[in-house]
Amino acid sequence: MTASTGAPASTDLRATKDSYDTVAGSYAELVTLDFGRMPLETAMLGEFVARVRNSGPVGDLGCGPGHLTAYLNEEGVPAFGVDLSSGMVEVARKRNPGLRFEVGSMTALELADGELGGAVSWYSIVHMALEQLPGVFAEFFRVLTPGGHLLLGFKAGDRESPLTHAYGHDVSLTVYWHSPERVAELLEQAGFVVEARLVRAPGETDKGPQAFILARKPTAG
């Protein structure tokens, strides 16, 4: 889900959907979550899991082929996945036949107000321009129950770059790097309480620092 400067959001959503439909199969084979080599990510996910395990359903929003959805379920979290790409959802269902995956957009989730005990957006805002984030964060806030938690993972920085070839295919994407301070500010403006922030240095295959934010929707009163 992305927006390029000056382009209608719907056009960019279509380009993102088409790109990930194209690469879905190869993406699932090439991209893995090796938590044994990701101790800081594992720590943030562990804290998230501890807070949402008994809070109700958890949405993996922008789930791709379902790697993280499966991990959360293995950790005792009743998670399901939502992704813009029907190709990704098809792959996720085949790889995880016992789990629930749905086609949908983070900009307009087909979920009731307060339906989720938790939500995770694991690098699914990397194709979204800064001006799109307030609307997306408002949608995350809407679908979370009071006291529910949100975990974000994203690329830390202040730049954007076109991506025309990835996972062995031609694509039409823009990758956005967002300032952790600005993302935290936008979350607070949406009503969230930011509880933890982590920025780690680039790893061997990273092109820059990576950021993680854990936030909570306040309870009434």
Residue, then its C-alpha position, 0 to 999 in steps of 0.5 A: m500500500t503506497a502513495s507517490t507524491g502527487a498520485p492518487a492513492s487508489t492508483d498507487l494501491r493498485a500498483t502495489k497490489d499488482s506488484y505483490d500479486t506478481v511476486a507472491g510465490s517467489y517472495a514466500e520462498l525468498v523471504t523468511l523470518d529467522f528469529g534466531r538471528m533477530p534478537l531485538e525483533t524477537a524481544m519486541l515481538g515477545e513483549f507484544v505477544a505477552r500483552v495480547r495473548n489473552s486479549g482477543p483476536v490479533g490482526d496481522l495487517g499486511c501479512g504477506p505470505g503469512h510468516l508472522t501470522a503463523y509465528l504468532n499462532e505458534e506463540g499462542v496468539p489467535a492471529f489472522g492475516v489481512d493483505l492487499s494482494s490476493g496473490m499473497v493471501e492465496v499463498a498464505r492460505k496454502r502454506n498455513p491451511g489452518l489459519r485465516f487470511e483475508v484480502g483487504s486494505m489497511t486504509a479501510l479494514e472490514l473489521a468492526d470497531g474494537e474488534l481486535g485485541g491487538a494488531v501488528s503491522w510488520y513492515s507493511i507501511v514501507h510502501m506508504a507515504l508519510e501523508q497516508l499514515p494518519g489515516v491508516f493509524a486512525e483505522f488501526f485505532r478504530v479496530l482495536t479494543p480499548g487497552g489493545h496493543l499495536l506493534l509497528g516494524f518499519k525502515a527508519g529514515d527520511r527518504e524514498s526510493p523507487l523499486t522496479h525489480a524485486y524477487g525476480h520480477d519487474v515491479s512498480l513500488t516506492v519504498y519509504w523510510h520514516s522517521p521514528e520520531r515522526v511515526a510516534e508523533l502521528l500515533e499519538q495524534a491518532g490517540f495511541v500511547v507510545e509505550a516503547r521504541l527501538v531503533r537498531a543499526p543496519g544488519e548485514t542485508d539492511k540498507g539502513p536502520q530499522a525501527f519498532i514501536l509498541a503502542r496502546k489504545p487507552t482504556a476509557g476514562 
